[in-house]
Amino acid sequence: MSDARFTEMLIHARKTKFGSARVANELREKGVADDLIASAVAEVKVNELECAREICRKKYKASPASREDWAKQARFLQSRGFGFDVIKKVLNSTQDEDNL
């Protein structure tokens, strides 16, 4: 199987469950070329914020009520391969929505 085809299959399977860092790491572990990894990361980042929101909503029914809850949810999203900027937007936006 070609690297390009493998990259497409991996992106399709992982982009709704994981962030760009996790996808890139998985591709690096498999020995995929850097240019294919860069294009894969760009494709995953298109909907990364929406995917992170959906994953967080499924796992945690309520927004973080305390700093400990915020840190716990942030660690979960980080383990899924989302960057801190995305995590911060997701967790802060859920708190803002609850305060309205």
URBELTA-V325522 format. One record per run of one state. SS is the DSSP state (H for helix, E for strand, - for the rest). FROM is the first residue (numbers start at 0). TO is the last residue. If there is no record, write none. Layout:
SS FROM TO
SS FROM TO
//
This chain:
- 0 1
H 2 13
- 14 18
H 19 28
- 29 32
H 33 44
- 45 46
H 47 58
- 59 65
H 66 78
- 79 82
H 83 98
- 99 99
//
